Amino acid sequence: MNLGCVVLAAGRSSRFGENKLLNPLKGRAVLARVLDSLPRERFERIAVVAASEGVEQLCRERQLQCLRYSGGTQSESIRLGIRAMTGLEGCLFVMGDQPLCARASMERMVEEFMAHPRAVVRLAWGKTPCSPVLFPQCCFSALEKLTGERGGMSALKGLEPEIRLVQAEDEAELWDVDTKEDLSRIECWLDRYRQK
């Protein structure tokens, strides 16, 4: 099965005060942790939607395709990403500010999707769904039509696809970095579990 992966890394970081994706987290940039956790061998194509030179540099270092996003609404970055996935059977959308999302969880999401190739697969903690989200090809056109400050799930109204949840190994996998307090909480988690 031919799958793609889009990493959304073009946020404005307005609440953080500087580019949160490039902020160091235990010696590695927040986004670097996300990129280094991707199970790259599972994807036919990977693209990172970026809005800064620093993010583009991280992509070049990892030989990842970078799609330059000039700014606008959240939906524009989603449309930019999904248009680069034409011809694939599914696409995993990963958030660039979710540094504790584990490779093993993404691999389980791919396995779940392969068993249910018309379902939307989401990472979850209990009954709380989150990102990443793996969309089947039948949802691509709806994602391309998305407008405004809306995430990918809002594009599925009327389609009513089956939603399948894959459980994270730890609630912390769902945490994202919006503020410096968020970053401190993640650093504390890494210290507690002696993660690098």
C-alpha positions as CSV (number, residue, x, y, z in Angstrom):
1,M,0.0,0.0,0.0
2,N,1.4,3.4,-1.1
3,L,1.1,5.9,1.7
4,G,2.3,9.5,2.2
5,C,3.1,11.7,5.2
6,V,2.7,15.4,5.5
7,V,4.3,17.2,8.5
8,L,2.6,20.5,9.2
9,A,5.4,22.9,10.3
10,A,4.2,26.3,9.2
11,G,2.6,27.7,12.3
12,R,3.0,31.3,13.4
13,S,4.0,30.4,17.1
14,S,2.1,33.5,18.2
15,R,1.5,32.2,21.7
16,F,5.1,31.0,22.1
17,G,6.8,34.3,21.1
18,E,9.3,32.8,18.7
19,N,9.5,29.9,16.4
20,K,8.6,27.0,18.7
21,L,9.5,24.4,16.2
22,L,13.2,25.5,16.3
23,N,13.3,25.9,20.0
24,P,15.7,23.4,21.7
25,L,14.2,20.6,23.7
26,K,16.9,18.6,25.5
27,G,19.5,19.5,22.8
28,R,17.3,18.9,19.8
29,A,14.8,21.3,18.1
30,V,11.1,20.4,18.7
31,L,10.6,19.8,15.0
32,A,13.8,17.7,14.8
33,R,12.4,15.3,17.3
34,V,9.2,14.9,15.2
35,L,11.1,14.4,12.0
36,D,13.5,11.9,13.6
37,S,10.5,9.8,14.9
38,L,8.9,9.3,11.5
39,P,8.9,5.7,10.3
40,R,10.2,6.9,7.0
41,E,10.4,3.4,5.4
42,R,6.6,3.1,5.7
43,F,5.9,6.1,3.4
44,E,6.3,6.4,-0.4
45,R,6.4,10.2,0.0
46,I,7.0,12.6,2.8
47,A,6.6,16.4,2.6
48,V,7.1,19.1,5.3
49,V,5.0,22.3,4.9
50,A,7.3,25.0,6.1
51,A,7.2,28.8,6.6
52,S,10.8,29.5,7.7
53,E,14.3,29.1,6.6
54,G,15.2,27.3,9.8
55,V,12.6,24.6,9.2
56,E,13.7,24.2,5.6
57,Q,17.3,23.7,6.9
58,L,16.2,20.9,9.2
59,C,14.4,19.3,6.2
60,R,17.5,19.6,4.0
61,E,19.7,18.0,6.7
62,R,17.3,15.0,6.7
63,Q,16.8,14.9,2.9
64,L,13.0,15.6,3.2
65,Q,10.9,17.4,0.7
66,C,9.9,20.9,1.9
67,L,6.9,22.7,0.6
68,R,7.2,26.5,1.2
69,Y,4.1,28.0,2.7
70,S,3.9,31.8,2.3
71,G,1.3,32.3,5.0
72,G,-2.5,32.3,5.4
73,T,-5.0,30.1,7.1
74,Q,-4.4,26.7,8.6
75,S,-6.4,25.1,5.8
76,E,-4.0,26.5,3.2
77,S,-1.1,24.5,4.6
78,I,-3.3,21.3,4.6
79,R,-4.3,21.9,1.0
80,L,-0.6,22.4,0.1
81,G,0.3,19.2,1.7
82,I,-2.5,17.0,0.3
83,R,-1.9,18.2,-3.2
84,A,1.7,16.7,-3.0
85,M,0.2,13.3,-2.2
86,T,-1.7,12.7,-5.5
87,G,-1.9,9.1,-6.5
88,L,-1.3,7.7,-3.0
89,E,-3.8,5.5,-1.1
90,G,-3.6,7.3,2.2
91,C,-1.8,10.2,3.9
92,L,-0.7,10.6,7.6
93,F,-0.8,14.2,8.8
94,V,1.7,14.8,11.6
95,M,1.9,18.0,13.7
96,G,5.4,19.6,13.9
97,D,4.8,20.7,17.5
98,Q,4.1,17.2,18.9
99,P,7.6,16.1,19.9
100,L,6.7,13.1,22.1
101,C,4.6,11.2,19.4
102,A,6.4,7.9,19.2
103,R,7.5,6.1,16.1
104,A,5.8,2.9,17.4
105,S,2.5,4.7,17.6
106,M,2.7,5.9,14.0
107,E,3.7,2.4,12.9
108,R,0.6,1.0,14.6
109,M,-1.5,3.6,12.9
110,V,-0.2,2.5,9.5
111,E,-0.9,-1.2,10.4
112,E,-4.5,-0.3,11.5
113,F,-5.0,1.6,8.2
114,M,-3.7,-1.3,6.1
115,A,-6.3,-3.5,7.8
116,H,-9.1,-0.9,7.3
117,P,-8.0,1.1,4.2
118,R,-11.2,3.3,3.9
119,A,-11.1,4.4,7.6
120,V,-9.7,7.5,9.1
121,V,-7.2,6.5,11.8
122,R,-6.3,8.7,14.7
123,L,-4.0,8.5,17.6
124,A,-5.8,8.7,20.9
125,W,-5.5,8.4,24.7
126,G,-8.5,6.6,25.9
127,K,-11.5,8.2,24.2
128,T,-9.7,11.4,23.4
129,P,-8.6,11.5,19.7
130,C,-5.7,13.7,18.6
131,S,-3.1,14.0,15.9
132,P,-1.6,12.4,13.9
133,V,-4.4,11.5,11.6
134,L,-4.2,9.1,8.7
135,F,-6.7,9.9,5.9
136,P,-7.7,7.5,3.1
137,Q,-7.6,8.6,-0.5
138,C,-11.4,9.0,-0.6
139,C,-11.0,12.0,1.7
140,F,-8.3,13.8,-0.3
141,S,-10.7,15.8,-2.4
142,A,-12.5,17.1,0.7
143,L,-9.2,18.1,2.2
144,E,-8.3,20.0,-0.9
145,K,-11.5,22.0,-0.6
146,L,-10.9,22.9,3.1
147,T,-11.1,26.6,3.8
148,G,-10.5,28.9,6.8
149,E,-8.9,28.2,10.2
150,R,-10.0,24.6,10.3
151,G,-8.2,21.3,10.7
152,G,-8.5,18.3,8.5
153,M,-11.2,16.5,10.5
154,S,-13.6,19.4,9.8
155,A,-13.4,18.6,6.0
156,L,-15.1,15.3,6.5
157,K,-18.6,16.6,7.4
158,G,-21.0,14.7,5.1
159,L,-18.6,11.9,4.3
160,E,-19.0,10.2,7.6
161,P,-16.0,7.8,7.3
162,E,-15.3,5.2,9.9
163,I,-13.0,6.6,12.6
164,R,-10.6,4.1,14.2
165,L,-8.5,5.1,17.2
166,V,-5.1,3.7,17.9
167,Q,-4.0,4.1,21.5
168,A,-0.8,6.0,22.4
169,E,1.5,4.3,24.9
170,D,1.5,7.4,27.0
171,E,-0.8,10.5,27.3
172,A,2.3,12.7,26.7
173,E,2.4,11.6,23.1
174,L,-0.6,13.8,22.5
175,W,0.9,16.9,24.0
176,D,1.8,19.8,21.7
177,V,3.9,22.9,22.2
178,D,1.9,26.1,22.1
179,T,3.5,28.0,25.0
180,K,6.8,27.9,26.9
181,E,4.9,26.3,29.8
182,D,4.0,23.5,27.5
183,L,7.7,23.1,26.6
184,S,8.6,23.0,30.3
185,R,6.1,20.3,30.9
186,I,7.5,18.2,28.1
187,E,11.1,18.7,29.4
188,C,9.9,17.5,32.9
189,W,8.4,14.4,31.3
190,L,11.6,13.7,29.5
191,D,13.6,14.1,32.7
192,R,11.2,11.9,34.6
193,Y,11.5,9.1,32.1
194,R,15.2,9.7,31.4
195,Q,14.4,10.2,27.7
196,K,17.0,11.8,25.4
